[in-house]
Amino acid sequence: MTTAPAQAPVRTGGTAWSLSRIDPKYLIVFLITLVLVVGEARYSILGGYNRLGTTLGICVATEVFLSWFLRGRVVNISSAYITGISLALLIKPQANILWPFALGAFLAIASKYVLTYRERHLWNPSNFAIALLLLLAPGSVAVLSHQWGNDLGTNLVIWAFGLVIAWRARVLHVTLTYVACFVVFAIVRHFIVGGPLLAEIAPITGPMYQLFVFFMVTDPRTTVGTRRGRILVVGLVALVETIIRLGGDFQIAWLRPFYPSPPLLSLAIVGPIAMWCDLRRVAKASIVS
């Protein structure tokens, strides 16, 4: 009796197969590094490697110390790395000062261990730190706002990798929902305010929004537990952002503190409320069951 020859393993090559074998958190590390490298090489958006060294160093050191001190073990530092690069790219202080990077890095990582509910932190770390700096020191701190010029290739590279990685991390619906809502609300603002439509839509191509849609609104540790809930939350974030922008157009005084960065500050308002409600929902459901 003869036996059939063993078949060679089937190779299913291609990008999708390759990505399926990589932990999503390392794909996100790659994407944030890509944004940093492309942005610095073509547009010098970092503003000095001392800023990067300060934020990364304090983020990693704070993460290592607090995880060891409070949890008895040192956690994976990939989250601290992502937070550090995000802060270094987004924070733009006056007069080349470094303290906003140092303070922002500490606040971002510490918030994960202090501002918690049912063992989950409520704010995206970068979002919390930047929002707090903007509210408390608006005269000293601003955020990255200029765009990638008219370079279509740069935008295509970032968005292509970002969308593929968001798909692999199963958060593509969050990114696409926010982008769709942003465009719809931009059209609404165009009709209300009367400004050029392309000027209303153009900010979504900027580096700040790329960091926002791929790293902040999709953060798995600070997004609600259901697909429908995540879609609803990012829709609300886009709505609150639009209200803040309209407040600036019509000079509504009580919204003035939120004018420096409507998307970041709208997420800082909506995100933790949504997380708190979702965690309470889960807790009640577990009691009933």
C-alpha positions in Angstrom: 0.0 0.0 0.0 1.4 3.3 -1.0 0.8 6.6 0.8 0.1 9.9 -1.0 2.9 12.3 -0.9 2.5 15.0 1.7 1.2 18.2 0.2 3.3 21.4 0.6 1.7 24.0 2.8 -0.4 26.4 1.0 0.8 29.9 0.9 -1.9 32.6 0.9 0.5 35.5 0.3 -0.7 39.0 0.1 -1.0 42.0 2.4 -4.1 40.8 4.2 -2.5 37.4 5.1 0.7 39.1 6.3 -1.2 41.6 8.4 -3.3 38.9 10.0 -0.2 37.4 11.6 0.9 40.7 13.3 -0.5 41.9 16.6 -2.5 45.1 15.8 -0.7 47.1 18.5 2.5 46.7 16.6 0.8 47.8 13.4 -0.3 50.9 15.3 3.2 51.5 16.5 4.4 51.3 12.8 1.7 53.8 11.7 2.5 56.4 14.4 6.2 56.0 13.5 5.3 56.5 9.8 3.5 59.7 10.6 6.5 61.0 12.6 9.0 60.1 9.9 7.1 61.4 6.9 6.0 64.6 8.7 9.4 65.4 10.0 11.2 64.5 6.8 9.0 66.6 4.5 7.6 69.3 6.7 9.7 69.4 10.0 6.5 69.3 12.0 8.3 68.0 15.1 10.1 71.2 15.8 13.2 69.6 17.4 14.2 66.2 18.5 14.6 67.4 22.1 10.8 67.6 22.2 10.5 64.0 21.0 13.2 62.9 23.5 11.4 64.7 26.4 8.0 63.3 25.7 9.1 59.7 24.9 11.4 59.6 27.9 8.9 60.8 30.4 6.1 58.7 29.0 8.1 55.5 29.1 9.6 56.3 32.5 6.2 57.1 34.0 4.6 54.0 32.5 7.3 51.8 33.8 7.3 53.2 37.3 3.5 53.4 37.8 2.9 50.0 36.4 5.5 48.5 38.6 4.5 50.5 41.7 0.8 50.0 41.4 0.5 46.7 39.6 3.6 44.9 40.6 4.8 44.4 37.0 6.1 46.4 34.1 3.6 46.6 31.3 4.2 46.7 27.5 5.5 50.2 26.7 4.0 50.3 23.2 1.1 52.5 24.5 3.6 54.9 26.1 5.5 55.1 22.9 2.4 55.9 20.9 1.4 58.5 23.5 4.8 60.1 23.5 5.0 60.5 19.7 1.4 61.9 19.6 2.2 64.5 22.2 5.5 65.4 20.5 3.7 66.0 17.2 0.6 67.7 18.5 1.8 70.1 21.2 3.1 73.3 19.9 4.2 75.6 22.8 5.2 79.2 22.6 8.9 80.3 22.6 10.3 76.8 22.2 9.6 75.9 25.9 9.8 72.3 26.9 7.7 72.1 30.1 4.4 71.4 28.2 6.0 68.3 26.7 7.2 67.1 30.1 4.0 67.9 32.0 1.8 66.6 29.2 3.7 63.3 29.1 3.4 62.8 32.8 -0.3 63.8 32.9 -1.1 61.5 29.9 0.4 58.3 31.4 -0.7 59.1 35.0 -4.3 59.6 33.9 -4.4 55.9 32.9 -3.8 54.9 36.5 -5.7 57.6 38.4 -8.7 58.6 36.3 -10.3 55.1 36.2 -13.7 53.6 36.6 -14.1 49.8 37.1 -10.4 49.3 36.3 -10.7 51.2 32.9 -9.3 54.6 32.2 -11.8 57.0 30.9 -9.8 59.3 28.7 -7.5 58.6 25.8 -4.1 59.6 27.5 -2.9 62.0 24.8 -6.3 63.6 24.4 -6.6 64.1 28.2 -3.2 65.8 28.5 -3.5 68.0 25.5 -7.1 69.1 26.4 -6.0 70.0 29.9 -3.0 72.0 28.7 -5.2 73.9 26.2 -7.7 74.7 28.9 -5.3 75.7 31.6 -2.5 77.3 29.6 -4.0 78.6 26.3 -1.5 81.4 26.1 1.5 79.0 26.2 0.2 75.9 24.3 -1.3 75.4 20.9 -1.7 72.3 18.8 -0.4 71.3 15.4 -2.8 72.6 12.8 -1.1 73.2 9.4 -1.7 70.7 6.6 0.5 68.5 4.5 0.5 71.2 1.9 -0.9 70.1 -1.5 1.2 66.9 -1.6 -1.4 64.3 -2.6 1.2 61.5 -2.3 1.9 62.2 1.3 -1.8 62.1 2.2 -2.3 58.9 0.2 0.6 57.1 2.0 -0.7 58.0 5.5 -4.3 57.3 4.7 -3.6 54.1 2.8 -1.6 52.6 5.7 -4.0 54.1 8.3 -7.1 52.6 6.7 -5.5 49.1 6.3 -4.3 49.1 9.8 -7.6 50.3 11.2 -9.3 47.5 9.3 -6.8 45.0 10.7 -7.4 46.4 14.3 -11.2 46.1 13.7 -11.8 49.8 14.2 -12.2 50.9 10.6 -15.9 51.6 11.2 -14.9 54.2 13.9 -12.6 56.1 11.6 -14.9 56.0 8.6 -17.9 57.1 10.7 -16.0 60.1 12.1 -14.8 61.1 8.6 -18.3 60.8 7.1 -19.8 62.8 9.9 -17.1 65.5 9.6 -17.8 65.9 5.9 -21.6 66.1 6.5 -21.2 68.6 9.2 -18.7 70.6 7.1 -21.4 70.9 4.4 -23.9 72.0 7.1 -21.5 74.7 8.3 -20.9 75.8 4.7 -24.6 76.5 4.3 -24.9 78.1 7.7 -21.8 80.3 7.7 -21.3 80.7 4.0 -17.6 79.9 3.8 -16.0 78.0 0.9 -17.0 74.3 1.1 -13.5 73.0 0.4 -12.1 75.2 3.2 -14.6 73.5 5.6 -13.6 70.0 4.5 -9.8 70.6 4.1 -8.8 70.2 7.8 -9.5 66.5 7.7 -6.4 66.1 5.5 -4.1 67.7 8.1 -1.7 65.8 10.4 -3.6 66.7 13.5 -6.8 65.0 12.1 -4.8 62.0 10.9 -3.5 61.5 14.5 -7.0 62.1 15.8 -8.9 59.6 13.5 -6.3 56.8 13.6 -5.1 57.0 17.3 -7.5 58.9 19.5 -11.1 58.1 18.5 -10.1 54.4 17.8 -8.2 53.8 21.1 -9.5 50.4 22.2 -9.0 51.1 25.9 -11.2 54.2 25.8 -13.9 53.3 23.4 -17.3 51.7 24.3 -17.8 48.0 24.0 -20.3 47.7 21.2 -20.0 48.5 17.5 -23.2 50.5 17.5 -22.1 52.4 20.5 -18.7 53.3 19.0 -20.5 54.6 15.9 -22.9 56.7 18.0 -20.0 58.1 20.1 -17.9 59.3 17.2 -21.0 60.8 15.6 -21.6 62.8 18.9 -17.9 63.8 18.9 -18.3 65.2 15.4 -21.5 67.0 16.4 -20.0 68.6 19.5 -17.0 69.7 17.4 -19.3 71.3 14.9 -21.2 73.2 17.7 -17.8 74.5 19.0 -16.8 75.6 15.5 -20.1 77.4 15.0 -19.7 79.0 18.4 -16.4 80.4 17.1 -18.1 81.7 13.9 -20.8 83.5 15.9 -18.5 84.5 18.8 -20.3 82.7 21.6 -18.3 83.7 24.7 -18.9 80.6 26.9 -17.5 78.4 24.2 -14.3 80.4 23.8 -12.1 78.1 25.9 -12.8 75.3 23.4 -11.8 77.2 20.2 -8.1 76.2 20.2 -8.9 72.7 19.1 -12.6 71.7 18.7 -12.0 68.0 17.8 -9.6 67.3 20.7 -11.8 69.1 23.2 -15.0 67.6 21.9 -13.5 64.1 22.4 -12.4 65.0 25.9 -16.0 65.9 26.7 -17.9 63.1 25.0 -15.4 60.2 25.3 -15.3 59.8 29.1 -19.0 60.3 29.6 -19.6 57.6 27.0 -17.1 55.3 28.7 -18.6 55.8 32.1 -22.1 55.1 30.8 -21.0 52.0 29.0 -19.1 50.6 32.0 -22.2 51.1 34.1 -24.3 49.3 31.5 -22.0 46.4 31.5 -21.9 46.2 35.3 -25.8 46.3 35.5 -26.1 43.6 32.8 -23.7 41.3 34.7 -25.7 41.8 37.9 -28.9 40.9 36.2 -27.5 37.8 34.5 
